[in-house]
């Protein structure tokens, strides 16, 4: 009996991981149940058997996407680190996530635009307040240019997310291989830090 349970769990995980790969790694957001089944090497009826429907599988995958997104922000709430180091580690976590799942943010935004997310990814008000307070202290010390803290957050998000969001366009127009593009993403930490911080 335990072997059957283990096999069921492994098959469920395989289907879910395959869907995540198609959506977040390959950017195939409209992948059909059959395409997911083919990529996973299973019969299409197993998707309905384990997940009841494609929509239910999509909802589960979307929850995984939100959790992956939230996990990147944990470092921002670590008040023991100096502000610059918090941002540097956040950038590193985000770039690593972009290498693993290049279409993650695009998928999340697309699902939100479709109204598929009843509760948006929550932002802890206290964490945001502490972040803005720390940022303003850095501005007073002259380590960051004076600006509305929201502008800093938008700059940070743009520098991190834009390359992955337009990856197919950049690789095509600039004739960059996927391997070279991954290296470009890996090299962005110091570039982003130099743009955001004065020293």
N, C-alpha and C positions, 0 to 999 in steps of 0.2 A: 504493500500500500504506500509506503514511504517513497518508493521508487516512482510511482505514478504521480505523487504530489510533487516530487522534485522535478520530474519531466515536465509537468504542467507549468511549474514556476519558471523553469529554464526557457520553455517555449514562449511564455508570456513576456519574459524579459527580452528574448531575442526579437520578438515582434516590436516591442516598444523601442529597443535600441536601434532597430532598423529604421523605424519611422523617424526617430530623432536624427539619425544619420542623413536620411533623405531630406528632411526639412532643414536642419541646422547646418549640416556640412555641405550638402550639395545644392541647397536652395530650391529643392523641388517641392514647393508648398502645396501644389495641387496634385500630388501623387495619389493615385487611386488605391483602393483596397487591393486590387490585383497587383499593382506595381509594388506595393509594400510586401505583399505575400511573396512575389517573385524574388524580390531582393533578399528576403529572409529565408527563402528556400522552403516555404511551407505552403500548404493548401489555403486558399483564400477563405474557406469556411472556418478555419481555425481563428481568424481574426474576429469573426462574429461570435464564435464559441467562447473565446476568452474575454473579449471586450464588448460584446453585445452589438456594437455598431462602429462604423468608421468615426462617427462624431464623438462617441465616447472615448475611443482611442486618441482622437485629436485633443479632447479635453484633458486627458491624462498627460499627454505629451506637453500641452501648454502649461500645466501645473509644474512639470519638470523644468520647463523653460524659465518660469518665474522663479523657481527655487535656485536655479543656476545663476540667474541675474542678481537675486538678493544676496547670494553667498559672496559675490564680489565686493559688496559694500561693507562686510563685517569689519574690515580693517579700519574703516573710517570711524567706527565707534570705539576704537581702542585708544582711550584718552591718555594712556601712559607714553605713547609715542609722540615725538615732536611733529608738528603739523606737516613740515616738508616730507618727513619720512612716511607719514600716513598716506599722503598723496602719491608718493613714489611707489609705495607698496600697492596702493589701489590701481595705479597705472599698470604695474607689473601683472597683477591678478587679472585685470581686464584684457590685457594683450594676450596673456596665456589662454584666456577663455575664447578670445577671437580666433586664435590659432586652432583651438579644438572645435569650436562651433562658429564659423565665420558668419553665418546668417541668423544667429540667435536674436539679436536686437531687431533685425528686419522682420523676423517672424512675429516677435512680440508686438511690435507696432502694427503690423498688418492685422493681427488677431484683435487688437484693441479697436482699430478702425472698423472692423466688422462687427463690433459689439459682442465679441465672444468672451469678453472678460467682464464679469459683473463687478468685481472688486479689483481695481488697478493695483499694481505692485505697491504695497504700502510704504510710505516714507515716514519714519519715526520723527516727529516734530522736535523732540529733544535732541536727537542726533544732528538734525539739520541746524538747529540753533547753535549747538556747540561748534559745529563745523564753520558756520558763518562768523561766530565770535572769534575762533582761532584764526580764520582768514583775515578778519579786520585787524587783528593784532599783528599779523604778518605785514599788512599794508602799512600800518603805523611804523613798523620797524624798517620799512623800505625794501622788504624782500620780495614783495609782489606789487605790481602797478595798482594804483588806486582805481577802483571800479565797483560797481554794484556787485555784491557777492554772487547774484544770479548769473551775471555775465561771466564770472570765473567758472561757475559750474557748467554753463553752456559751452564755453571754450574747451573745458576739459572733456566734456561729452563728445563734442564735435571732433576734436583731435583724435579721440579714441575710436569712435564709431564710424566716422565717414569712410575711411579706407575700406573697411569690411563691407559696409553697406553698398558701395559701388565697385566692389572687387571685380565682377565680370567686365564692367566697362573699362576699368583701369588696365586689367591684364590684356584685354583685347586692343585697346587704343595705344597702349605703351609697349605692346609686344613683350609682356613679362610672363614668364612661366609661373605656375602655381608654387613651385619650390622657391623661386626667387621672391615671389610676393610674400610668402611666409617669412622669409629672411628679412624683408623690408619691415613687416609688422614687428618682428622680434627686435629690430633696431630702433624702434620708435620711442622707447622709454626715455632715453637721454634727450632726444629731440624735443619731445613734449615737455619735459622738465625744464629745458632751456627756454622754451617759449613762455611757460607759466611763471617761472621764478627768475629773479634778477641775478642771483648768485648761487 
